[in-house]
Amino acid sequence: LVHLCEAFEDLYVRIYGLGAQTPQFGYMITGVILTGSTEVELPFLPEEALVGANDRDKSVKGFRNIYWEGEWVEAEIIDLDKLNAGNIIKGPAVIESPASTMMIPPGRSARLDEHRIFHISVNAASVAQIAAE
């Protein structure tokens, strides 16, 4: 214990200076270990029937140019509320909703699953894989 106190004093003096040292107050060594748990309510995920990958005519709002990596490209503009589970959107596309906007870059695609969660491809080669899932 003596070596522990001496090591603490040396470090304390280096950090705060000799004038801040007050060994007359003594030392208190405290250790606390806490473990806890609680029940967690799982979120409700909607489950919708899957439709065809391209069955999304009602969701297309139109097209507009977007600036992507130094050039203007035409992007499809999609209404999120009108997309169906199973739809696949190929980039470049912009998916809009009142609360957010999501960009699908050129060469990528996104599939909306039965829980209304998007799965975005890493590259254009994975579009066929997404459609097969």
Secondary structure as UniProt FT lines:
FT   HELIX           2..16
FT   HELIX           18..20
FT   HELIX           23..25
FT   TURN            53..54
FT   HELIX           57..59
FT   STRAND          60..68
FT   TURN            69..70
FT   STRAND          71..79
FT   HELIX           80..82
FT   TURN            85..86
FT   STRAND          88..90
FT   STRAND          93..96
FT   STRAND          101..104
FT   TURN            106..107
FT   STRAND          109..112
FT   TURN            114..115
FT   STRAND          118..120
FT   HELIX           124..126
FT   HELIX           127..132
//
